Amino acid sequence: MNRFGNIFFIGIFSFISFFSDAQIRDSRLDTFALAFIRALASENIDSMLMLKPSPEIWREIMPKETKKLSDEEIIKTVNKTEKFVTDFNNIIASAKKEKVNLRALIYSGFKQGDAILDGKIIAFELKYRYLVKDEVVFSVTLVRYNNQYYLYDILMSYNIFERYYFNR
């Protein structure tokens, strides 16, 4: 291969690598993000709670903290906290106030943030398009366990749809 051929090959390889890296997807996270928006669209907190880790998973992740807790106590103190219920209700109220049809949100990607607890809890921004031109981002923390994602917390919920520019 001549010098031009080597440069051309390196250029093409770099171009492909750049776009491959930019388009990395995680099908398990994509599955979670779709379930997240379906749970919001249901406007039923029990649907959202189904995205949380089970008491058995919490026992695996945090054995010391959950050792003396019953399943019901784990659900109440870790999964269905007052903050979580408020966050869920804030999102639903914001959607109603701004007349956003939650079923019309289309998942468009994510941005991964910091990880804590030995990489088991990770911050993410889940991005959704609305009516093609608008975007909303939900900041959440997720639990990664056995290559699956579970909802840990909703980080920002108050007036979530007012925070983004929506063309009406």
Secondary structure as UniProt FT lines:
FT   HELIX           3..22
FT   HELIX           27..42
FT   HELIX           45..49
FT   TURN            50..51
FT   HELIX           55..61
FT   HELIX           63..66
FT   TURN            67..68
FT   HELIX           71..74
FT   HELIX           75..79
FT   HELIX           82..97
FT   TURN            98..99
FT   HELIX           102..104
FT   STRAND          106..116
FT   TURN            117..120
FT   STRAND          121..130
FT   TURN            131..133
FT   STRAND          134..145
FT   TURN            146..147
FT   STRAND          148..154
FT   TURN            158..162
//
